Amino acid sequence: MVIDRWGVTHIYASSSHDAFFAQGFNAARDRLWQIDLWRRRGLGLLSEVFGPQFVERDRAARLFLFRGDMRQEWLAYGSDTKRIASAFVAGVNAYVDLVCASPDLLPPEFRRHGYLPSRWQPEDVARIRSHGLFQNVREEVARARTIRDYGVAVEELRKVREPFVPLTVPEGLDLDAIPDDVLDVYELATTYPDFDDPARVPSSDAVLVEGSNNWVLGGQATSTGRPILANDPHRALSLPSLRYLVHLNTPSFSVVGGGEPALPGVSIGHNGALAFGMTLFSVDQEDLYVYELDPQDPTRYRYLDGWERMRVERCSVPVRGGDDVEAELSFTRHGPVVRVTGTHAFAVRAVWLEPGMAPYLGSVDYMRATDFESFGAAMNRWGAPAENQIYADVHGNIAWKAAGLTPRRPNWDGTLPVPGDGRYEWNGFYDADELPGIENPEAGWFASANEMNLPSDHPVEKTITHDWYAPDRKRRIDAAISDGLVRSVSDAARLQSDVTSLPAQRILRVLHRFTEGDGTPGLAMLREWDGILDATSGAAALFEVWHRRHLRPAVLAAALQRLLPAADVDDAVARLVPDESLLADSRVLLSLLEQPADRLGPDPATTLRHVMKASLEAAFADCESLLGDDPSAWAWGRLHVSVLRHPLGLTNDQTGDEVKVGPVPRGGSGDTVCDTAYDSAFVQTGGSTFRVVIDVGDWDESLALNYPGQSGDPTSPHFADLVDGWARGQYFPLLYSRSAVDAAAESMLELRPPG
């Protein structure tokens, strides 16, 4: 194993088994506490080392484990996935054995909390399902609650649906029966634990919705005549980061790129013949089922003309410092039961609980493809999460393929929960060929950014979803490529760092139209601003404070006043734009500003003039409180920062200082190509911490970023060595050839698998 100066490990092995063994060993060497936590969280074993306050999380996680036949499960990914997982896990266990025998090698988290890492089973890699990106049960419940409390007209102000469909409450669904906390167990199972407040159930409004950008350029669109593939997945910021780079080299394949440290293989990268990258394709892969319970026996629910009994499993949750807790898990024919009231039960049906759906495990198949035919065959088996996969090869071919297991809903559209009495059943799944894709597009390039990208001729009855991301990032990418601004690897890297906000530019046009000659404080700053959310810009700070804290709620309140009694407006605004909301979707606001019609009353121009003036005055005063009385000293990066803190509140053994990275000033927002989504305090919560730009054919010219560093060990020199490059948009080379790797070698580690 050769470790280059950026902390990327290049593994040279004589066989596939040895390569994946070494990958597991090396992932444990760099990220042992992180992957041990991944396993404990997924299997429901947090209480075993952190105590009884995690029992409810453990119970929730166990509800969402894969429970099917493991032979069928392994074969769903590809013929050798079980062997690959077994080799990877053997490597992890080899390092676990090493550190258990030599406690001085233990990462500080284990020493501080007094426990040892666990050994893995190959099945752990496949049975854990709750760490992926999921669609759309949260939206179903949010939509149902809004309609229940305020009506359909208010729901139209909460979220845009594409393609638009009128909302129809499914026959037999009692919205009043759905409790507000119906998804608490689901949230405990699918979100990262809060070690400061383990009992806290995260609000669905505060759960980061994560996306990505990718694009692929054919040779005719580049300065070299070679394709370029760029990808920057957007995920929650964490310490250590989610992604991990590795290079696996064997006699039969050589692949380099990024994946998740607890999984074998590479999900974004290249193999010397072709490059591949992904963004989320928003397939609706979940449904909430609502059941009427038998008044005489609450373990039975109505199904068709009778009552059907829930299946019950009992398990024992080990608890540190106390007795084991016996947990009862209930299931309907549709899935795990997440809530029971006196009259109703609620279960989540999820595609990702089907065989072959472990998030990203299918990448071990497609990463070894040799051409588009074999790549496409592997993508036919891809299930979760659903992705826009892009492709480019050394022969100049480029392609896009949407992939993901998609349920057929013959008599409803998935926008709301449905009764579980048999009237609303999936009718199998769409064939992979029924999802869109394109080879060698006429334009010479393709891009995706989680927007609604179904072709215009996609059959309406073949519902994918109606919940997509806003198209602003995609439109900015399209414009840059169409204008010829992205013709090289360095151009692509520059676009990944672009902080131009298209929503800001559109909102400014409306502002200027309705405030001509106005002396509102801050208006002069915004009149001279170009809509670029640079970290040094004072106008950018004013705009984001105005946009998020003041303009959105004020415009929505004006619209709601026509729909609701005055006493309900404030509560409805809080529901539509909660303080903790991390969503960056300006579509409803832009629609109200640009095409208000009668939604803002009989004189929308007067309403908008008043709302924009009053909200901008409030935002200016807010900025004075946040940044001082001198607007010339304001800067967006003073407010908007990245601060990574260790989830355990770890401190340095020598200095006692908190282990953290930052604050790092940030530009951008959730609306920009450089996605820097933030919370109510303007601290970045999500975005691209990992990026690649691949020069297809001249592989050593490819570039990468991984914030804050490759290692998860705070004592490692590679724990936070990539921070400055990430902050400045400066990439390091993603090396592939042995000569380039050797020239950049920092150290070498010899590893001989047992036997």
SENUSE-517572 format. One record per residue (C-alpha): residue number from 1; residue in three letters; x, y, z. Coordinates in steps of 0.1 Angstrom, whole numbers, plus 5000, padded with zeros to 4 digits. Layout:
     n   res      u      v      w
   NUM   ALA      X      Y      Z
...
This chain:
     n   res      u      v      w
     1   MET   5000   5000   5000
     2   VAL   5013   5034   4990
     3   ILE   5000   5064   5008
     4   ASP   5004   5096   4989
     5   ARG   5010   5131   5003
     6   TRP   4973   5138   5004
     7   GLY   4965   5107   5025
     8   VAL   4950   5087   4997
     9   THR   4960   5050   4999
    10   HIS   4969   5031   4967
    11   ILE   4965   4994   4972
    12   TYR   4984   4970   4948
    13   ALA   4973   4935   4953
    14   SER   4978   4901   4935
    15   SER   4941   4892   4937
    16   SER   4906   4908   4941
    17   HIS   4904   4892   4975
    18   ASP   4936   4907   4987
    19   ALA   4926   4942   4974
    20   PHE   4893   4942   4993
    21   PHE   4910   4928   5024
    22   ALA   4935   4956   5022
    23   GLN   4907   4981   5016
    24   GLY   4889   4970   5048
    25   PHE   4922   4970   5068
    26   ASN   4931   5005   5056
    27   ALA   4896   5019   5061
    28   ALA   4898   5007   5097
    29   ARG   4933   5021   5101
    30   ASP   4920   5056   5090
    31   ARG   4884   5056   5101
    32   LEU   4880   5029   5128
    33   TRP   4857   5048   5152
    34   GLN   4836   5061   5123
    35   ILE   4830   5027   5108
    36   ASP   4825   5011   5142
    37   LEU   4798   5037   5149
    38   TRP   4783   5031   5115
    39   ARG   4779   4994   5123
    40   ARG   4766   5000   5158
    41   ARG   4741   5026   5147
    42   GLY   4728   5004   5119
    43   LEU   4725   4972   5139
    44   GLY   4710   4989   5170
    45   LEU   4740   4984   5193
    46   LEU   4747   5020   5205
    47   SER   4733   5013   5240
    48   GLU   4759   4985   5244
    49   VAL   4787   5012   5247
    50   PHE   4769   5045   5253
    51   GLY   4742   5035   5278
    52   PRO   4704   5033   5282
    53   GLN   4696   5067   5267
    54   PHE   4702   5051   5233
    55   VAL   4678   5022   5237
    56   GLU   4650   5038   5216
    57   ARG   4674   5045   5188
    58   ASP   4686   5009   5189
    59   ARG   4650   4996   5188
    60   ALA   4642   5019   5158
    61   ALA   4673   5008   5139
    62   ARG   4664   4971   5144
    63   LEU   4630   4977   5128
    64   PHE   4647   4987   5096
    65   LEU   4672   4959   5092
    66   PHE   4670   4937   5061
    67   ARG   4653   4904   5072
    68   GLY   4651   4885   5040
    69   ASP   4670   4855   5026
    70   MET   4708   4863   5025
    71   ARG   4715   4841   4995
    72   GLN   4689   4860   4975
    73   GLU   4703   4892   4990
    74   TRP   4739   4886   4979
    75   LEU   4730   4875   4944
    76   ALA   4710   4906   4938
    77   TYR   4742   4927   4937
    78   GLY   4763   4905   4915
    79   SER   4779   4871   4915
    80   ASP   4809   4878   4937
    81   THR   4796   4905   4961
    82   LYS   4795   4881   4991
    83   ARG   4831   4872   4985
    84   ILE   4840   4909   4982
    85   ALA   4822   4918   5014
    86   SER   4838   4889   5032
    87   ALA   4872   4900   5022
    88   PHE   4866   4936   5032
    89   VAL   4852   4925   5066
    90   ALA   4882   4902   5071
    91   GLY   4904   4932   5066
    92   VAL   4885   4953   5091
    93   ASN   4886   4925   5116
    94   ALA   4923   4921   5111
    95   TYR   4928   4957   5121
    96   VAL   4903   4954   5150
    97   ASP   4923   4924   5163
    98   LEU   4955   4944   5160
    99   VAL   4943   4974   5180
   100   CYS   4927   4952   5206
   101   ALA   4960   4935   5211
   102   SER   4979   4968   5211
   103   PRO   4957   4993   5230
   104   ASP   4981   5021   5222
   105   LEU   4968   5020   5186
   106   LEU   4932   5026   5197
   107   PRO   4917   5058   5184
   108   PRO   4910   5084   5212
   109   GLU   4872   5079   5211
   110   PHE   4875   5043   5223
   111   ARG   4900   5052   5250
   112   ARG   4879   5082   5262
   113   HIS   4847   5061   5265
   114   GLY   4863   5029   5276
   115   TYR   4853   5003   5251
   116   LEU   4868   4983   5222
   117   PRO   4858   4981   5186
   118   SER   4837   4951   5175
   119   ARG   4844   4925   5149
   120   TRP   4822   4924   5119
   121   GLN   4802   4898   5100
   122   PRO   4799   4900   5062
   123   GLU   4762   4902   5066
   124   ASP   4765   4935   5085
   125   VAL   4775   4953   5052
   126   ALA   4742   4942   5035
   127   ARG   4717   4941   5064
   128   ILE   4722   4977   5074
   129   ARG   4698   4998   5054
   130   SER   4691   5030   5075
   131   HIS   4722   5050   5064
   132   GLY   4711   5058   5029
   133   LEU   4692   5087   5012
   134   PHE   4655   5081   5012
   135   GLN   4624   5096   4994
   136   ASN   4595   5105   5003
   137   VAL   4577   5095   5034
   138   ARG   4586   5128   5051
   139   GLU   4569   5147   5023
   140   GLU   4538   5125   5025
   141   VAL   4534   5133   5062
   142   ALA   4542   5170   5059
   143   ARG   4517   5173   5031
   144   ALA   4491   5153   5051
   145   ARG   4496   5175   5082
   146   THR   4493   5207   5062
   147   ILE   4461   5197   5044
   148   ARG   4447   5184   5077
   149   ASP   4453   5216   5095
   150   TYR   4450   5243   5068
   151   GLY   4436   5228   5036
   152   VAL   4449   5221   5001
   153   ALA   4454   5258   4992
   154   VAL   4480   5263   5019
   155   GLU   4498   5231   5009
   156   GLU   4503   5247   4975
   157   LEU   4523   5274   4993
   158   ARG   4545   5248   5011
   159   LYS   4561   5228   4983
   160   VAL   4561   5227   4945
   161   ARG   4551   5194   4929
   162   GLU   4565   5184   4895
   163   PRO   4549   5173   4872
   164   PHE   4520   5191   4888
   165   VAL   4491   5170   4898
   166   PRO   4460   5181   4917
   167   LEU   4460   5169   4953
   168   THR   4434   5142   4961
   169   VAL   4432   5127   4995
   170   PRO   4431   5089   4989
   171   GLU   4397   5073   4995
   172   GLY   4395   5059   5030
   173   LEU   4424   5080   5045
   174   ASP   4415   5098   5077
   175   LEU   4440   5127   5080
   176   ASP   4429   5134   5116
   177   ALA   4441   5099   5125
   178   ILE   4478   5107   5117
   179   PRO   4496   5120   5148
   180   ASP   4522   5147   5145
   181   ASP   4549   5123   5158
   182   VAL   4541   5095   5135
   183   LEU   4576   5095   5121
   184   ASP   4596   5098   5153
   185   VAL   4607   5062   5152
   186   TYR   4616   5065   5115
   187   GLU   4637   5096   5123
   188   LEU   4655   5078   5151
   189   ALA   4664   5050   5127
   190   THR   4676   5071   5098
   191   THR   4694   5101   5113
   192   TYR   4728   5105   5130
   193   PRO   4726   5103   5168
   194   ASP   4729   5134   5189
   195   PHE   4753   5125   5217
   196   ASP   4746   5157   5236
   197   ASP   4709   5150   5237
   198   PRO   4703   5113   5229
   199   ALA   4666   5114   5236
   200   ARG   4660   5142   5212
   201   VAL   4640   5132   5181
   202   PRO   4650   5153   5151
   203   SER   4623   5172   5134
   204   SER   4616   5161   5098
   205   ASP   4618   5198   5090
   206   ALA   4654   5199   5103
   207   VAL   4666   5168   5084
   208   LEU   4690   5179   5057
   209   VAL   4678   5171   5022
   210   GLU   4709   5161   5004
   211   GLY   4716   5163   4967
   212   SER   4745   5166   4942
   213   ASN   4758   5180   4910
   214   ASN   4773   5161   4881
   215   TRP   4781   5167   4844
   216   VAL   4799   5149   4817
   217   LEU   4813   5166   4786
   218   GLY   4820   5148   4753
   219   GLY   4853   5154   4735
   220   GLN   4837   5179   4711
   221   ALA   4829   5201   4741
   222   THR   4864   5201   4757
   223   SER   4897   5217   4747
   224   THR   4916   5184   4746
   225   GLY   4890   5163   4727
   226   ARG   4888   5140   4757
   227   PRO   4857   5136   4778
   228   ILE   4855   5152   4813
   229   LEU   4833   5139   4841
   230   ALA   4827   5161   4872
   231   ASN   4808   5151   4904
   232   ASP   4803   5167   4937
   233   PRO   4779   5149   4960
   234   HIS   4762   5170   4986
   235   ARG   4758   5154   5020
   236   ALA   4756   5165   5056
   237   LEU   4789   5179   5069
   238   SER   4805   5158   5096
   239   LEU   4838   5151   5114
   240   PRO   4852   5129   5100
   241   SER   4837   5134   5066
   242   LEU   4814   5109   5049
   243   ARG   4835   5102   5019
   244   TYR   4868   5084   5016
   245   LEU   4892   5081   4987
   246   VAL   4910   5049   4977
   247   HIS   4928   5033   4948
   248   LEU   4924   4995   4943
   249   ASN   4948   4979   4918
   250   THR   4947   4942   4909
   251   PRO   4956   4921   4878
   252   SER   4919   4922   4867
   253   PHE   4909   4958   4875
   254   SER   4922   4991   4888
   255   VAL   4898   5017   4902
   256   VAL   4903   5050   4920
   257   GLY   4878   5074   4936
   258   GLY   4855   5079   4965
   259   GLY   4830   5058   4985
   260   GLU   4819   5054   5021
   261   PRO   4846   5040   5044
   262   ALA   4824   5013   5058
   263   LEU   4817   4998   5024
   264   PRO   4839   4980   4999
   265   GLY   4846   4995   4965
   266   VAL   4843   5029   4949
   267   SER   4811   5046   4939
   268   ILE   4824   5077   4922
   269   GLY   4856   5076   4902
   270   HIS   4872   5057   4872
   271   ASN   4888   5024   4864
   272   GLY   4911   5034   4835
   273   ALA   4885   5025   4809
   274   LEU   4856   5046   4820
   275   ALA   4845   5071   4846
   276   PHE   4813   5072   4866
   277   GLY   4795   5096   4889
   278   MET   4761   5100   4905
   279   THR   4735   5125   4918
   280   LEU   4702   5117   4936
   281   PHE   4673   5108   4912
   282   SER   4642   5115   4933
   283   VAL   4623   5082   4930
   284   ASP   4595   5079   4955
   285   GLN   4607   5047   4972
   286   GLU   4586   5049   5004
   287   ASP   4549   5049   5015
   288   LEU   4532   5054   5049
   289   TYR   4504   5030   5054
   290   VAL   4476   5037   5078
   291   TYR   4457   5008   5094
   292   GLU   4425   5006   5113
   293   LEU   4430   4984   5144
   294   ASP   4406   4957   5156
   295   PRO   4389   4972   5187
   296   GLN   4389   4938   5203
   297   ASP   4426   4930   5195
   298   PRO   4450   4958   5188
   299   THR   4476   4934   5173
   300   ARG   4452   4930   5143
   301   TYR   4446   4954   5115
   302   ARG   4419   4956   5089
   303   TYR   4429   4941   5055
   304   LEU   4404   4935   5028
   305   ASP   4373   4919   5044
   306   GLY   4389   4908   5076
   307   TRP   4416   4913   5102
   308   GLU   4452   4904   5097
   309   ARG   4476   4899   5126
   310   MET   4509   4918   5129
   311   ARG   4541   4898   5130
   312   VAL   4560   4903   5162
   313   GLU   4597   4898   5168
   314   ARG   4613   4901   5202
   315   CYS   4650   4910   5207
   316   SER   4673   4919   5235
   317   VAL   4692   4952   5234
   318   PRO   4724   4951   5255
   319   VAL   4728   4981   5277
   320   ARG   4761   4993   5292
   321   GLY   4758   4997   5330
   322   GLY   4724   4980   5332
   323   ASP   4703   4951   5324
   324   ASP   4695   4942   5288
   325   VAL   4662   4956   5275
   326   GLU   4637   4934   5258
   327   ALA   4623   4951   5227
   328   GLU   4592   4942   5207
   329   LEU   4592   4949   5170
   330   SER   4560   4947   5150
   331   PHE   4555   4944   5113
   332   THR   4526   4944   5089
   333   ARG   4526   4929   5054
   334   HIS   4539   4963   5042
   335   GLY   4567   4969   5066
   336   PRO   4578   4979   5101
   337   VAL   4553   4995   5124
   338   VAL   4565   5029   5135
   339   ARG   4536   5042   5156
   340   VAL   4504   5029   5172
   341   THR   4476   5049   5187
   342   GLY   4445   5037   5203
   343   THR   4427   5032   5170
   344   HIS   4454   5031   5143
   345   ALA   4488   5017   5134
   346   PHE   4512   5031   5109
   347   ALA   4539   5013   5089
   348   VAL   4566   5023   5064
   349   ARG   4569   5004   5032
   350   ALA   4603   5011   5017
   351   VAL   4620   4998   4985
   352   TRP   4653   4999   5004
   353   LEU   4641   4969   5025
   354   GLU   4639   4947   4994
   355   PRO   4668   4923   4984
   356   GLY   4698   4940   4969
   357   MET   4690   4975   4983
   358   ALA   4719   4981   5007
   359   PRO   4729   5017   4999
   360   TYR   4759   5019   4974
   361   LEU   4769   4983   4978
   362   GLY   4760   4977   4941
   363   SER   4789   4999   4932
   364   VAL   4813   4969   4935
   365   ASP   4796   4956   4903
   366   TYR   4796   4987   4881
   367   MET   4830   5000   4891
   368   ARG   4846   4971   4872
   369   ALA   4826   4976   4840
   370   THR   4846   4978   4808
   371   ASP   4822   4995   4785
   372   PHE   4787   5010   4785
   373   GLU   4770   4976   4778
   374   SER   4785   4961   4810
   375   PHE   4780   4993   4829
   376   GLY   4744   4994   4819
   377   ALA   4740   4957   4829
   378   ALA   4753   4965   4864
   379   MET   4730   4996   4866
   380   ASN   4700   4973   4859
   381   ARG   4706   4957   4893
   382   TRP   4711   4991   4911
   383   GLY   4683   4997   4936
   384   ALA   4690   5023   4963
   385   PRO   4694   5052   4965
   386   ALA   4680   5060   4931
   387   GLU   4707   5079   4911
   388   ASN   4714   5099   4880
   389   GLN   4745   5079   4869
   390   ILE   4767   5096   4843
   391   TYR   4794   5078   4823
   392   ALA   4823   5086   4800
   393   ASP   4849   5062   4784
   394   VAL   4882   5063   4766
   395   HIS   4865   5059   4733
   396   GLY   4847   5092   4737
   397   ASN   4813   5079   4746
   398   ILE   4793   5097   4773
   399   ALA   4759   5087   4788
   400   TRP   4733   5093   4815
   401   LYS   4712   5066   4830
   402   ALA   4686   5070   4858
   403   ALA   4687   5039   4880
   404   GLY   4668   5028   4911
   405   LEU   4640   5004   4921
   406   THR   4607   5022   4914
   407   PRO   4574   5009   4926
   408   ARG   4543   5007   4904
   409   ARG   4514   5024   4921
   410   PRO   4485   5016   4898
   411   ASN   4458   5037   4915
   412   TRP   4475   5065   4934
   413   ASP   4505   5089   4930
   414   GLY   4524   5085   4962
   415   THR   4519   5121   4973
   416   LEU   4500   5112   5005
   417   PRO   4498   5083   5030
   418   VAL   4473   5056   5021
   419   PRO   4451   5032   5040
   420   GLY   4467   4998   5045
   421   ASP   4435   4978   5040
   422   GLY   4445   4964   5006
   423   ARG   4432   4991   4983
   424   TYR   4466   5006   4977
   425   GLU   4492   4980   4968
   426   TRP   4523   4982   4947
   427   ASN   4521   4962   4915
   428   GLY   4557   4952   4912
   429   PHE   4585   4975   4900
   430   TYR   4593   4993   4867
   431   ASP   4619   4976   4846
   432   ALA   4652   4995   4845
   433   ASP   4646   5003   4808
   434   GLU   4615   5022   4817
   435   LEU   4636   5048   4835
   436   PRO   4651   5076   4814
   437   GLY   4686   5078   4800
   438   ILE   4706   5089   4770
   439   GLU   4738   5079   4751
   440   ASN   4760   5104   4733
   441   PRO   4735   5133   4735
   442   GLU   4734   5156   4705
   443   ALA   4744   5186   4726
   444   GLY   4777   5169   4735
   445   TRP   4772   5170   4772
   446   PHE   4748   5162   4800
   447   ALA   4743   5176   4835
   448   SER   4720   5168   4865
   449   ALA   4715   5185   4899
   450   ASN   4685   5166   4914
   451   GLU   4661   5187   4893
   452   MET   4630   5173   4877
   453   ASN   4646   5158   4846
   454   LEU   4620   5134   4832
   455   PRO   4618   5137   4794
   456   SER   4588   5155   4781
   457   ASP   4575   5122   4766
   458   HIS   4578   5103   4799
   459   PRO   4543   5086   4804
   460   VAL   4523   5104   4830
   461   GLU   4510   5071   4844
   462   LYS   4546   5059   4851
   463   THR   4549   5080   4882
   464   ILE   4585   5084   4895
   465   THR   4577   5111   4921
   466   HIS   4563   5146   4923
   467   ASP   4589   5158   4948
   468   TRP   4621   5171   4932
   469   TYR   4647   5197   4941
   470   ALA   4646   5233   4928
   471   PRO   4663   5236   4893
   472   ASP   4686   5266   4902
   473   ARG   4719   5247   4904
   474   LYS   4711   5228   4871
   475   ARG   4702   5260   4853
   476   ARG   4735   5277   4864
   477   ILE   4755   5246   4853
   478   ASP   4737   5245   4819
   479   ALA   4743   5282   4813
   480   ALA   4780   5279   4820
   481   ILE   4785   5249   4798
   482   SER   4763   5263   4770
   483   ASP   4783   5295   4770
   484   GLY   4816   5276   4765
   485   LEU   4829   5284   4800
   486   VAL   4837   5247   4809
   487   ARG   4862   5232   4784
   488   SER   4889   5220   4807
   489   VAL   4894   5202   4840
   490   SER   4903   5235   4857
   491   ASP   4871   5251   4843
   492   ALA   4850   5222   4857
   493   ALA   4866   5226   4891
   494   ARG   4859   5264   4890
   495   LEU   4822   5257   4882
   496   GLN   4820   5234   4912
   497   SER   4830   5264   4933
   498   ASP   4805   5288   4917
   499   VAL   4785   5308   4942
   500   THR   4762   5327   4918
   501   SER   4726   5326   4930
   502   LEU   4700   5326   4903
   503   PRO   4672   5330   4928
   504   ALA   4689   5361   4942
   505   GLN   4692   5376   4908
   506   ARG   4655   5370   4901
   507   ILE   4645   5384   4935
   508   LEU   4666   5415   4929
   509   ARG   4648   5422   4897
   510   VAL   4615   5421   4915
   511   LEU   4629   5443   4943
   512   HIS   4642   5469   4919
   513   ARG   4608   5470   4901
   514   PHE   4588   5477   4932
   515   THR   4612   5500   4951
   516   GLU   4623   5525   4924
   517   GLY   4635   5557   4941
   518   ASP   4629   5542   4975
   519   GLY   4652   5552   5004
   520   THR   4648   5519   5023
   521   PRO   4680   5511   5042
   522   GLY   4701   5485   5024
   523   LEU   4684   5490   4990
   524   ALA   4715   5508   4976
   525   MET   4737   5479   4986
   526   LEU   4715   5454   4968
   527   ARG   4710   5476   4937
   528   GLU   4748   5475   4931
   529   TRP   4751   5438   4938
   530   ASP   4754   5411   4911
   531   GLY   4738   5381   4930
   532   ILE   4771   5364   4936
   533   LEU   4773   5351   4972
   534   ASP   4809   5357   4977
   535   ALA   4822   5352   5013
   536   THR   4836   5387   5013
   537   SER   4804   5404   5001
   538   GLY   4784   5426   5025
   539   ALA   4755   5427   5001
   540   ALA   4754   5389   5000
   541   ALA   4751   5389   5038
   542   LEU   4723   5413   5037
   543   PHE   4705   5394   5010
   544   GLU   4707   5360   5027
   545   VAL   4695   5374   5060
   546   TRP   4667   5392   5042
   547   HIS   4658   5362   5020
   548   ARG   4658   5335   5046
   549   ARG   4647   5353   5078
   550   HIS   4624   5381   5066
   551   LEU   4613   5380   5029
   552   ARG   4601   5344   5027
   553   PRO   4579   5345   5059
   554   ALA   4566   5380   5051
   555   VAL   4555   5371   5016
   556   LEU   4540   5338   5027
   557   ALA   4521   5356   5055
   558   ALA   4506   5380   5029
   559   ALA   4494   5350   5009
   560   LEU   4481   5331   5039
   561   GLN   4460   5361   5050
   562   ARG   4437   5354   5021
   563   LEU   4433   5318   5030
   564   LEU   4432   5316   5068
   565   PRO   4418   5334   5099
   566   ALA   4443   5360   5111
   567   ALA   4448   5340   5143
   568   ASP   4462   5310   5123
   569   VAL   4486   5329   5100
   570   ASP   4517   5329   5123
   571   ASP   4514   5292   5131
   572   ALA   4510   5284   5094
   573   VAL   4540   5305   5084
   574   ALA   4560   5286   5111
   575   ARG   4548   5253   5095
   576   LEU   4557   5264   5060
   577   VAL   4591   5279   5068
   578   PRO   4601   5266   5103
   579   ASP   4632   5282   5120
   580   GLU   4651   5249   5118
   581   SER   4643   5243   5082
   582   LEU   4674   5235   5061
   583   LEU   4656   5234   5028
   584   ALA   4668   5257   5001
   585   ASP   4638   5257   4977
   586   SER   4628   5292   4965
   587   ARG   4602   5280   4939
   588   VAL   4571   5290   4959
   589   LEU   4586   5324   4969
   590   LEU   4597   5332   4933
   591   SER   4563   5323   4920
   592   LEU   4546   5346   4944
   593   LEU   4570   5374   4936
   594   GLU   4570   5371   4898
   595   GLN   4534   5359   4891
   596   PRO   4513   5367   4922
   597   ALA   4480   5369   4903
   598   ASP   4453   5372   4930
   599   ARG   4473   5352   4956
   600   LEU   4485   5384   4972
   601   GLY   4451   5402   4970
   602   PRO   4434   5424   4945
   603   ASP   4465   5448   4943
   604   PRO   4495   5426   4945
   605   ALA   4519   5454   4934
   606   THR   4510   5474   4965
   607   THR   4513   5443   4987
   608   LEU   4547   5434   4973
   609   ARG   4559   5470   4976
   610   HIS   4549   5471   5013
   611   VAL   4562   5436   5021
   612   MET   4596   5441   5004
   613   LYS   4602   5475   5020
   614   ALA   4592   5464   5055
   615   SER   4611   5431   5054
   616   LEU   4643   5447   5040
   617   GLU   4642   5473   5068
   618   ALA   4640   5445   5093
   619   ALA   4668   5426   5076
   620   PHE   4691   5456   5076
   621   ALA   4685   5460   5113
   622   ASP   4691   5423   5118
   623   CYS   4725   5426   5100
   624   GLU   4734   5456   5122
   625   SER   4728   5434   5152
   626   LEU   4748   5405   5137
   627   LEU   4776   5423   5120
   628   GLY   4778   5458   5134
   629   ASP   4767   5493   5125
   630   ASP   4791   5498   5096
   631   PRO   4778   5480   5064
   632   SER   4811   5485   5047
   633   ALA   4825   5459   5072
   634   TRP   4798   5433   5066
   635   ALA   4808   5401   5049
   636   TRP   4787   5369   5042
   637   GLY   4816   5348   5053
   638   ARG   4815   5364   5088
   639   LEU   4781   5349   5093
   640   HIS   4782   5319   5070
   641   VAL   4809   5295   5082
   642   SER   4817   5258   5083
   643   VAL   4825   5245   5118
   644   LEU   4830   5208   5122
   645   ARG   4828   5195   5157
   646   HIS   4835   5159   5169
   647   PRO   4801   5143   5176
   648   LEU   4814   5131   5210
   649   GLY   4828   5165   5220
   650   LEU   4863   5151   5220
   651   THR   4891   5171   5234
   652   ASN   4928   5171   5227
   653   ASP   4947   5149   5253
   654   GLN   4976   5173   5255
   655   THR   4959   5208   5253
   656   GLY   4924   5201   5264
   657   ASP   4911   5220   5234
   658   GLU   4880   5209   5216
   659   VAL   4886   5188   5186
   660   LYS   4871   5208   5158
   661   VAL   4878   5222   5123
   662   GLY   4870   5258   5116
   663   PRO   4853   5282   5115
   664   VAL   4860   5285   5078
   665   PRO   4843   5314   5060
   666   ARG   4820   5302   5033
   667   GLY   4803   5317   5003
   668   GLY   4773   5304   4985
   669   SER   4740   5289   4998
   670   GLY   4718   5259   4992
   671   ASP   4708   5276   4959
   672   THR   4743   5278   4943
   673   VAL   4763   5252   4924
   674   CYS   4787   5253   4953
   675   ASP   4760   5241   4977
   676   THR   4766   5254   5012
   677   ALA   4732   5248   5028
   678   TYR   4730   5262   5063
   679   ASP   4709   5263   5095
   680   SER   4691   5291   5112
   681   ALA   4724   5304   5126
   682   PHE   4739   5304   5091
   683   VAL   4764   5276   5099
   684   GLN   4769   5253   5070
   685   THR   4752   5220   5074
   686   GLY   4755   5204   5040
   687   GLY   4772   5206   5007
   688   SER   4801   5191   4988
   689   THR   4830   5180   5010
   690   PHE   4842   5155   4983
   691   ARG   4847   5165   4947
   692   VAL   4862   5149   4916
   693   VAL   4869   5162   4881
   694   ILE   4881   5133   4859
   695   ASP   4901   5138   4827
   696   VAL   4890   5107   4808
   697   GLY   4921   5092   4791
   698   ASP   4947   5114   4808
   699   TRP   4939   5100   4842
   700   ASP   4967   5116   4862
   701   GLU   4953   5151   4852
   702   SER   4922   5143   4873
   703   LEU   4915   5163   4904
   704   ALA   4899   5157   4938
   705   LEU   4890   5173   4971
   706   ASN   4880   5157   5004
   707   TYR   4872   5180   5034
   708   PRO   4887   5180   5060
   709   GLY   4910   5151   5054
   710   GLN   4913   5114   5047
   711   SER   4918   5103   5082
   712   GLY   4893   5102   5110
   713   ASP   4919   5100   5137
   714   PRO   4925   5134   5153
   715   THR   4961   5125   5159
   716   SER   4968   5118   5122
   717   PRO   4985   5144   5100
   718   HIS   4958   5137   5075
   719   PHE   4929   5145   5098
   720   ALA   4925   5181   5086
   721   ASP   4953   5187   5061
   722   LEU   4929   5193   5032
   723   VAL   4909   5222   5049
   724   ASP   4928   5251   5032
   725   GLY   4925   5236   4998
   726   TRP   4888   5230   5002
   727   ALA   4882   5266   5015
   728   ARG   4900   5280   4985
   729   GLY   4887   5256   4959
   730   GLN   4922   5242   4954
   731   TYR   4922   5205   4944
   732   PHE   4949   5178   4946
   733   PRO   4957   5154   4918
   734   LEU   4938   5121   4918
   735   LEU   4967   5099   4908
   736   TYR   4963   5067   4889
   737   SER   4996   5056   4872
   738   ARG   5021   5038   4893
   739   SER   5049   5062   4883
   740   ALA   5028   5092   4894
   741   VAL   5018   5075   4927
   742   ASP   5054   5066   4935
   743   ALA   5065   5102   4928
   744   ALA   5039   5115   4953
   745   ALA   5044   5088   4979
   746   GLU   5045   5099   5015
   747   SER   5048   5065   5030
   748   MET   5044   5028   5023
   749   LEU   5026   5001   5044
   750   GLU   5033   4965   5038
   751   LEU   5003   4942   5044
   752   ARG   5001   4904   5040
   753   PRO   4967   4889   5044
   754   PRO   4967   4858   5067
   755   GLY   4971   4825   5049
